[in-house]
Amino acid sequence: MASTAPATALSDAASPGNMADVRRNNLALVLARVAQAPAGTHPTRAQVAAATGLTKASVSSIVLDLLGAGLLREVGLSRQGERGRPGVGLELNPARGVMGMEINVDYIAAGVTDLSGTLVVQEIRERDNRDSDSAPVLSALAALAADVRKAAASTGVEVLGGGLAVPGLVDAGSSTVTAAPNLGWLGTKLDMGRLLPDVPLGVSLFNEANAAALAELAYGSHGRRDFLFVSGEVGVGGGLVINSELFTGPEGNAGEVGHIVVQPEGGRCSCGGTGCLETIAGQDAIFSAAGIAAKGWSRSESMARLLGALGAEDPAALLAVQRAGTALGVAVASTSRVVDIRAVVLGGHFAVLDQWLRGPLLDSLAKYAPGALSPAHVTISAVGDAGALLGAAGSVVRSLVEAPHRLQS
């Protein structure tokens, strides 16, 4: 889980009118301190008090509330950095978790993580969601979520809430997909409550590429605070991370790399524009150019056939991926010039095709943005297919850490 910025401790002394606000802030402060502890360490109440500036009595009272809400668990005795009698260590309760879900053009997915971000269970089901009404898609996802929730429960993990990632522009506040061209959804309000009935935190809505970018920030080993994440699916999405924060722009739509124009006289895009990156580097575009589209194969079968053709050095397959890499380089070069990004992380089929895509991509970057991006700073995703659901789940956990009072009765 990505670190949460520490809150500012509020005085234990406060007027009756704002005592509830003080309590809520201090609940978040204590929970965040435990959540930020390095892996394998378990801070004690005394250590939390010293780090937050709260009194030991206040921390003890708050910890009792967090234990009662099921968010913290006591872990043996700890002498970490303390003198005298050892204290009881604290950790996020591994028996509580959140579910990340994803609707994409040709599959649905769901997975549960515990509060520390460890993936407990995950399942992906192929499903053709093109131009589908949202109701049957949500019904299929609800059935998958019920199965995954049951599997998590069998390991002792209770699901508190969830996040749903979709490949399109979203209005999270109204649970509306404002535009998802590849799904055929426009201004589509989703009935989120049916996905996870009776969970205290409900289900929040996210853009798929933005969620995957957050997962890369949390789980990636690159250690970079600024990068462009490019998601390759049927469509092409992007997420901008600047100073370790997701940048979405004033309207929430920043990072739409797939709709950067790379070929002005090119083909028509699902967004209504012409010559977008997606028309050359999207999954369907590559399959079509390689001569393996429209065969009735599933996504995994089509990708397996493409990889087989590439391995056999089939000219059409090699040319299709070369064109995709070159076009991707044009889009990334343009993005790097505008937002001064010096690192790129490739996800989805761009990561799968890296062996054949990387050369044309780097050549294109060298031609259109010489010196802007080092080849060493073009990396593939650390989280693979689980990126969007991990990012959605992680965002829900961060929201919970910032407002743990939501679980209190």
C-alpha positions as CSV (number, residue, x, y, z in Angstrom):
1,M,0.0,0.0,0.0
2,A,1.3,3.5,-0.8
3,S,2.3,5.5,2.2
4,T,-0.1,8.0,3.6
5,A,1.1,11.4,4.5
6,P,1.1,11.8,8.3
7,A,-1.6,14.0,9.7
8,T,-0.9,16.8,12.2
9,A,-1.5,15.9,15.8
10,L,-4.2,17.9,17.5
11,S,-4.1,18.8,21.1
12,D,-5.8,16.5,23.5
13,A,-7.4,19.5,25.1
14,A,-10.2,21.0,23.0
15,S,-13.5,22.7,23.4
16,P,-16.7,20.4,23.5
17,G,-17.7,21.8,20.1
18,N,-14.8,20.3,18.3
19,M,-13.9,17.2,20.4
20,A,-15.4,14.9,17.8
21,D,-13.2,16.4,15.1
22,V,-10.2,16.1,17.3
23,R,-11.0,12.4,18.0
24,R,-11.5,11.6,14.3
25,N,-8.2,13.3,13.4
26,N,-6.3,11.5,16.1
27,L,-7.8,8.1,15.1
28,A,-6.5,8.7,11.6
29,L,-3.1,9.9,13.0
30,V,-2.6,6.7,15.1
31,L,-3.8,4.4,12.4
32,A,-1.5,6.0,9.8
33,R,1.5,5.7,12.1
34,V,1.0,2.0,12.4
35,A,0.2,1.6,8.7
36,Q,3.5,3.4,7.8
37,A,5.7,1.2,9.9
38,P,8.3,-0.6,7.9
39,A,7.6,-4.2,7.0
40,G,8.3,-6.6,9.9
41,T,8.1,-3.9,12.6
42,H,5.3,-3.4,15.1
43,P,5.2,-0.1,16.9
44,T,4.0,0.0,20.4
45,R,1.6,2.4,22.0
46,A,4.5,4.3,23.6
47,Q,6.3,4.6,20.2
48,V,3.1,5.8,18.5
49,A,2.7,8.4,21.3
50,A,6.3,9.6,20.9
51,A,5.9,9.8,17.1
52,T,2.6,11.6,17.1
53,G,3.0,13.9,20.0
54,L,-0.2,12.6,21.7
55,T,-0.2,11.5,25.3
56,K,0.2,7.8,26.1
57,A,-3.3,7.8,27.7
58,S,-4.9,9.2,24.5
59,V,-3.0,6.7,22.3
60,S,-4.1,3.8,24.5
61,S,-7.8,5.0,24.3
62,I,-7.6,5.4,20.5
63,V,-5.9,2.0,20.0
64,L,-8.7,0.4,22.0
65,D,-11.2,2.0,19.5
66,L,-9.2,0.8,16.5
67,L,-8.9,-2.7,18.0
68,G,-12.6,-2.7,18.6
69,A,-13.2,-1.7,15.0
70,G,-11.1,-4.6,13.8
71,L,-8.5,-2.3,12.1
72,L,-5.5,-3.1,14.4
73,R,-4.2,-6.3,15.9
74,E,-1.8,-6.7,18.9
75,V,1.3,-8.7,18.1
76,G,3.2,-10.1,21.0
77,L,5.8,-8.1,22.9
78,S,8.2,-5.6,21.3
79,R,11.4,-4.0,22.5
80,Q,12.0,-2.1,19.2
81,G,13.8,1.1,20.2
82,E,12.5,1.0,23.8
83,R,14.0,0.7,27.2
84,G,12.5,-1.1,30.2
85,R,9.5,-3.4,29.9
86,P,8.6,-4.4,26.4
87,G,5.4,-3.1,25.0
88,V,2.7,-4.8,22.9
89,G,3.3,-4.4,19.2
90,L,0.6,-3.2,16.8
91,E,-0.1,-4.0,13.2
92,L,-2.9,-3.6,10.6
93,N,-5.3,-6.4,11.1
94,P,-4.7,-9.1,8.4
95,A,-8.2,-10.4,8.9
96,R,-9.7,-7.3,7.3
97,G,-9.4,-6.5,3.6
98,V,-10.9,-4.7,0.6
99,M,-11.8,-5.9,-2.8
100,G,-10.5,-4.5,-6.1
101,M,-12.6,-5.1,-9.2
102,E,-12.1,-4.4,-12.9
103,I,-14.4,-4.3,-15.9
104,N,-12.5,-4.2,-19.1
105,V,-13.5,-4.8,-22.7
106,D,-12.8,-8.5,-22.8
107,Y,-12.7,-9.6,-19.2
108,I,-13.8,-8.9,-15.6
109,A,-11.6,-9.4,-12.6
110,A,-11.8,-9.3,-8.8
111,G,-9.2,-9.7,-6.0
112,V,-9.0,-9.1,-2.3
113,T,-6.1,-7.6,-0.4
114,D,-5.6,-7.3,3.3
115,L,-5.1,-3.9,4.8
116,S,-1.3,-4.0,4.2
117,G,-1.9,-4.5,0.5
118,T,-1.1,-8.3,0.3
119,L,-3.1,-10.0,-2.4
120,V,-5.1,-12.8,-0.8
121,V,-7.1,-14.1,-3.7
122,Q,-7.7,-13.0,-7.4
123,E,-9.7,-14.3,-10.3
124,I,-10.0,-13.1,-13.9
125,R,-12.9,-14.2,-16.2
126,E,-12.9,-13.5,-19.9
127,R,-16.1,-11.9,-21.0
128,D,-16.9,-9.8,-24.1
129,N,-18.3,-6.5,-22.8
130,R,-18.2,-4.5,-26.0
131,D,-21.3,-2.4,-26.5
132,S,-23.0,-4.2,-23.6
133,D,-25.7,-2.7,-21.4
134,S,-24.1,-2.1,-18.0
135,A,-26.7,-4.2,-16.1
136,P,-25.6,-7.7,-17.3
137,V,-21.9,-6.7,-17.0
138,L,-22.5,-5.7,-13.3
139,S,-24.5,-8.9,-12.7
140,A,-21.6,-11.0,-14.0
141,L,-19.1,-9.0,-11.9
142,A,-21.3,-9.3,-8.8
143,A,-21.3,-13.1,-9.2
144,L,-17.5,-13.1,-9.5
145,A,-17.2,-10.7,-6.5
146,A,-19.4,-13.1,-4.4
147,D,-17.1,-16.0,-5.3
148,V,-14.0,-14.1,-4.5
149,R,-15.4,-12.7,-1.3
150,K,-16.3,-16.3,-0.2
151,A,-12.8,-17.4,-1.1
152,A,-11.3,-14.6,1.0
153,A,-13.6,-15.5,3.9
154,S,-12.3,-19.1,3.8
155,T,-8.8,-17.7,4.5
156,G,-10.2,-15.6,7.4
157,V,-10.3,-12.2,5.6
158,E,-13.5,-10.1,6.0
159,V,-14.1,-7.6,3.1
160,L,-14.9,-4.1,4.3
161,G,-15.4,-2.4,1.0
162,G,-14.2,-2.2,-2.6
163,G,-13.1,-0.3,-5.6
164,L,-14.1,-0.7,-9.2
165,A,-11.8,0.2,-12.1
166,V,-13.2,0.8,-15.6
167,P,-11.4,1.8,-18.9
168,G,-13.0,5.2,-19.3
169,L,-13.6,8.6,-17.8
170,V,-15.5,8.5,-14.6
171,D,-17.3,10.7,-12.1
172,A,-16.6,8.9,-8.9
173,G,-18.9,11.1,-6.8
174,S,-22.0,10.0,-8.8
175,S,-20.7,6.5,-9.7
176,T,-21.0,7.4,-13.4
177,V,-18.9,6.4,-16.3
178,T,-18.9,9.6,-18.3
179,A,-17.3,8.0,-21.4
180,A,-15.9,4.5,-22.0
181,P,-15.9,4.3,-25.9
182,N,-14.7,0.7,-26.0
183,L,-17.5,-0.4,-23.7
184,G,-20.0,1.7,-25.5
185,W,-20.9,3.5,-22.2
186,L,-21.7,7.2,-22.2
187,G,-23.0,8.9,-19.1
188,T,-23.7,5.5,-17.6
189,K,-24.6,5.4,-13.9
190,L,-23.6,2.2,-12.2
191,D,-25.4,0.5,-9.4
192,M,-22.3,0.0,-7.3
193,G,-24.2,-1.4,-4.3
194,R,-25.1,-4.6,-6.0
195,L,-21.4,-5.6,-6.3
196,L,-20.7,-6.0,-2.6
197,P,-23.9,-6.0,-0.6
198,D,-23.7,-5.1,3.1
199,V,-20.1,-3.8,3.3
200,P,-19.5,-0.8,5.6
201,L,-17.3,1.2,3.2
202,G,-19.3,0.6,0.0
203,V,-17.7,0.5,-3.5
204,S,-15.8,3.4,-5.1
205,L,-15.3,4.0,-8.8
206,F,-11.9,4.6,-10.5
207,N,-10.4,5.0,-14.0
208,E,-8.5,1.8,-14.8
209,A,-5.2,3.3,-15.9
210,N,-5.1,5.7,-12.9
211,A,-5.7,2.8,-10.6
212,A,-2.9,0.8,-12.2
213,A,-0.6,3.8,-12.0
214,L,-1.2,4.0,-8.2
215,A,-0.5,0.3,-7.9
216,E,2.8,0.8,-9.7
217,L,3.6,3.6,-7.3
218,A,2.9,1.3,-4.3
219,Y,4.3,-2.0,-5.5
220,G,6.9,-1.0,-8.1
221,S,10.6,-1.4,-7.3
222,H,11.7,1.5,-9.5
223,G,11.5,4.0,-6.5
224,R,10.6,6.9,-8.8
225,R,8.3,9.7,-7.7
226,D,7.4,10.8,-11.2
227,F,6.5,8.6,-14.1
228,L,3.9,8.0,-16.9
229,F,2.1,4.7,-16.7
230,V,0.8,3.4,-20.0
231,S,-1.8,0.7,-20.0
232,G,-2.2,-1.5,-23.1
233,E,-5.5,-3.3,-23.4
234,V,-8.1,-3.2,-26.2
235,G,-7.8,0.6,-25.6
236,V,-4.7,2.4,-24.4
237,G,-4.8,4.3,-21.1
238,G,-2.4,6.3,-19.1
239,G,-1.8,7.6,-15.6
240,L,0.5,10.4,-14.6
241,V,2.3,10.3,-11.2
242,I,4.0,13.5,-10.2
243,N,5.8,13.8,-6.8
244,S,4.3,10.5,-5.8
245,E,0.7,11.8,-6.4
246,L,-1.7,10.9,-9.2
247,F,-2.2,13.9,-11.4
248,T,-5.6,13.9,-13.0
249,G,-6.0,17.6,-14.0
250,P,-8.8,20.0,-13.2
251,E,-11.5,17.9,-14.8
252,G,-10.0,14.5,-13.8
253,N,-9.2,13.5,-17.3
254,A,-5.4,14.0,-17.5
255,G,-3.2,11.1,-18.8
256,E,-5.3,10.0,-21.8
257,V,-2.3,8.9,-23.7
258,G,-4.3,6.5,-25.9
259,H,-6.0,9.5,-27.6
260,I,-2.9,11.5,-28.5
261,V,-2.9,11.9,-32.2
262,V,0.1,10.1,-33.7
263,Q,-1.1,9.8,-37.3
264,P,-3.2,12.7,-38.4
265,E,-4.4,11.0,-41.6
266,G,-4.9,7.7,-39.8
267,G,-8.0,5.6,-39.0
268,R,-11.1,6.5,-37.0
269,C,-10.8,6.0,-33.2
270,S,-13.5,4.8,-30.8
271,C,-13.4,8.2,-29.2
272,G,-14.6,9.8,-32.4
273,G,-11.2,11.3,-33.3
274,T,-8.8,10.3,-36.0
275,G,-5.3,8.9,-35.9
276,C,-5.1,8.3,-32.1
277,L,-2.4,6.0,-30.6
278,E,-5.1,3.5,-29.8
279,T,-5.8,2.9,-33.5
280,I,-2.2,1.6,-34.0
281,A,-1.1,0.3,-30.6
282,G,-4.3,-0.9,-29.1
283,Q,-4.7,-4.6,-28.7
284,D,-7.3,-5.0,-31.4
285,A,-5.3,-2.9,-33.8
286,I,-2.2,-5.0,-33.3
287,F,-4.1,-8.3,-33.7
288,S,-5.7,-7.0,-36.9
289,A,-2.5,-5.8,-38.4
290,A,-0.9,-9.1,-37.6
291,G,-3.7,-10.9,-39.4
292,I,-5.0,-12.8,-36.4
293,A,-8.2,-10.8,-35.6
294,A,-11.8,-11.6,-36.2
295,K,-11.2,-15.4,-35.7
296,G,-13.5,-15.7,-32.7
297,W,-10.6,-16.4,-30.4
298,S,-10.5,-15.2,-26.8
299,R,-8.1,-12.5,-25.6
300,S,-5.7,-15.1,-24.2
301,E,-5.9,-17.2,-27.4
302,S,-5.3,-14.2,-29.6
303,M,-2.3,-13.1,-27.6
304,A,-0.9,-16.6,-27.6
305,R,-1.2,-16.7,-31.4
306,L,0.5,-13.3,-31.7
307,L,3.4,-14.4,-29.4
308,G,3.7,-17.6,-31.5
309,A,3.8,-15.6,-34.7
310,L,6.4,-13.2,-33.3
311,G,8.5,-16.1,-32.1
312,A,8.4,-17.5,-35.6
313,E,9.4,-14.1,-37.0
314,D,6.2,-13.8,-39.0
315,P,6.6,-10.5,-41.0
316,A,3.1,-9.3,-40.5
317,A,3.3,-9.8,-36.7
318,L,6.7,-8.2,-36.5
319,L,5.5,-5.2,-38.5
320,A,2.4,-4.8,-36.4
321,V,4.3,-4.6,-33.2
322,Q,7.0,-2.4,-34.7
323,R,4.4,0.1,-35.8
324,A,2.8,0.0,-32.4
325,G,6.1,0.6,-30.7
326,T,7.0,3.5,-33.0
327,A,3.6,5.1,-32.4
328,L,3.8,4.6,-28.7
329,G,7.2,6.4,-28.8
330,V,5.6,9.4,-30.5
331,A,2.9,9.6,-27.9
332,V,5.3,9.2,-25.0
333,A,7.7,11.8,-26.5
334,S,4.9,14.3,-26.8
335,T,3.8,13.7,-23.2
336,S,7.3,14.0,-21.9
337,R,7.7,17.4,-23.6
338,V,4.5,18.7,-22.0
339,V,4.7,17.4,-18.4
340,D,8.5,16.9,-18.1
341,I,8.2,13.2,-17.3
342,R,11.5,11.3,-17.4
343,A,10.3,7.7,-16.7
344,V,7.7,5.4,-18.3
345,V,6.2,2.2,-17.0
346,L,4.6,-0.1,-19.5
347,G,1.6,-2.3,-18.5
348,G,-0.8,-4.7,-20.2
349,H,0.1,-6.0,-23.6
350,F,3.0,-3.5,-23.9
351,A,4.7,-5.3,-21.1
352,V,3.9,-8.7,-22.6
353,L,5.3,-7.6,-26.0
354,D,8.3,-5.8,-24.5
355,Q,10.8,-8.1,-26.2
356,W,9.7,-6.9,-29.7
357,L,8.2,-3.5,-28.8
358,R,11.2,-2.0,-27.0
359,G,13.5,-1.5,-29.9
360,P,11.1,0.5,-32.1
361,L,9.8,2.4,-29.0
362,L,13.3,3.5,-28.0
363,D,14.2,4.4,-31.6
364,S,11.1,6.5,-31.7
365,L,11.9,8.2,-28.4
366,A,15.4,9.0,-29.6
367,K,14.1,10.5,-32.8
368,Y,11.2,12.6,-31.4
369,A,12.5,13.4,-27.9
370,P,16.3,13.0,-28.0
371,G,17.8,12.8,-24.5
372,A,14.5,13.1,-22.7
373,L,14.1,9.5,-21.6
374,S,16.9,7.1,-20.8
375,P,16.3,3.6,-22.0
376,A,16.9,2.5,-18.4
377,H,13.9,4.6,-17.4
378,V,11.5,2.7,-19.7
379,T,10.4,-0.3,-17.5
380,I,7.6,-2.8,-17.5
381,S,5.0,-3.1,-14.8
382,A,5.8,-4.8,-11.5
383,V,2.2,-5.9,-10.9
384,G,1.0,-7.3,-14.2
385,D,-2.7,-8.0,-14.8
386,A,-3.5,-7.2,-11.1
387,G,-2.5,-3.6,-11.4
388,A,-6.0,-2.0,-11.8
389,L,-7.6,-4.0,-9.1
390,L,-4.7,-3.5,-6.7
391,G,-4.7,0.2,-7.3
392,A,-8.5,0.4,-6.7
393,A,-8.2,-1.6,-3.5
394,G,-5.2,0.4,-2.3
395,S,-7.1,3.6,-2.8
396,V,-9.9,2.4,-0.6
397,V,-7.4,1.4,2.1
398,R,-5.9,4.8,2.0
399,S,-9.3,6.4,2.3
400,L,-9.9,4.2,5.3
401,V,-6.6,5.1,7.0
402,E,-7.5,8.8,6.5
403,A,-11.0,8.3,8.0
404,P,-11.1,5.2,10.2
405,H,-14.2,6.7,12.0
406,R,-16.2,5.5,9.1
407,L,-16.1,2.0,10.6
408,Q,-17.3,3.0,14.0
409,S,-20.9,2.6,15.0
